[in-house]
């Protein structure tokens, strides 16, 4: 399904969350599509099932997936409604990231280029 960077400083469960987010947002995984079971995905990625469970829990908290007892986890419909609190939170997070990027030497033109590529590619990670 996807690969993880075990050398990355980013926790594995966060990498899993990010990969699933990308697949859901880019509609590679469709609404109500069943996700692999915790055990299946843990075997595929050769990692601890608790790590997968933690990632699935985080995806549920972010309302990207939902669970049906005894049946598994499924992709949630992407809400067309705008949640003002979520938007504000995302803007604050983006502001922090952009400030940090500028601090470490990323130029405004480089940031613009990343944003333009992201918009052109529909939110994909190839930016």
N, C-alpha and C positions, 0 to 999 in steps of 0.2 A: 504494500500500500504506500509506504514512504520510508525514508531512511532517517536515522537520528545521528547527530554528531555527538559521540560519546566523549570527545575531547573538549567540547564546548563547556564554558563555565555556566551555561544555562541549564537548570535542572531538566531532567529527562521528561518529567510530567509536563512542564511548561512547553517543551518542544512539541510534545504530542498535542497539547491544546492548540498551539499555534498552527500546526499542520492541519488539524481538523477544521479550525476556523477558516483557514485558507480554502480548503476543499468545499466547505459549506457556503462561504461567501461567493466563491467563483462558480457555484452551482454544479460542481463536479459530483457532490453528494446532494441528492434531491430530497425535498420534503418527504418525511415519513420513511425514508430509506433506512433499513436496518444496518446498524454498525456491527462490526465483528464483536463477538463476546469478549469479555475481559480475558478469559483464558486463551482464546484463539489469538488475539492480538499480542498477548504476552509471549506466546510461543513463536509467533511470526517475528517479533522484534527481539526475541531472546532477552526479555527483561522481566522483572518481578511483577506479578499480577497486581500487587498493591499499588504500583506506580501507575498502571493503566486505570485502576479504580479511582485513584486520586485525580487523574486527568479527566475521566468521565464525570466525576463529581463537580469539577470546576466548570466543565462545559455545560452541565445542568444548571449550575449557579448562574451562568451567563445566559441561560435560556436558549442555548444553541441546540441542545438535545433534550430528550425526555426519556424516561424509563417506564416500561410497563412490566410490572412484577411477573416473573416467570417467562417473559417473552424477550426481554433485552432492551437495548437502547436504540433510539431512532432520532433522525434529524428533525428538528423542530422547524416549523414554517418561519421564515424571516419576516418579522413584523414590519408592516408598512407604516405603522404608527411611530411617530417620533417621540421618544422619551426625553423631555427637556433636561432631566437630571443626568441621563447617560451622555447626552450631547455635551453638557457643561463639563462633566468628568473627562470625557475624551479630549475636549479642547484644552483643559488644564494639563492633561498628560502630554498632549502634543506640544504644548508650550514648553514644558519641562525638557522634553526630548530635543526640541529645536534649540533651546538655550544651551543645553549640554553640547549639542553638535557644533554650534558656533564657538563655544568655549574651547573645544578640542581642535578647532581649525577648519571645520567644514565651511566652505564659502556659501554665501546666499545663492549664488548661481548654481552651485552643486545641489543645494536643497531644492531650488526651483526645478532643476532637471529631474530629480528623483520624483517630485510631486507630479510633474507633467507626464513622466513615463508611467507612473502608477495610474493616473487617470486614463491614459491612452490604452493601457493594458487591462482596464476594468478591475483594478485592485489586486492583480496577480503579484507574486513575489519576484518577478523578473526585473523589477525596477532598478 
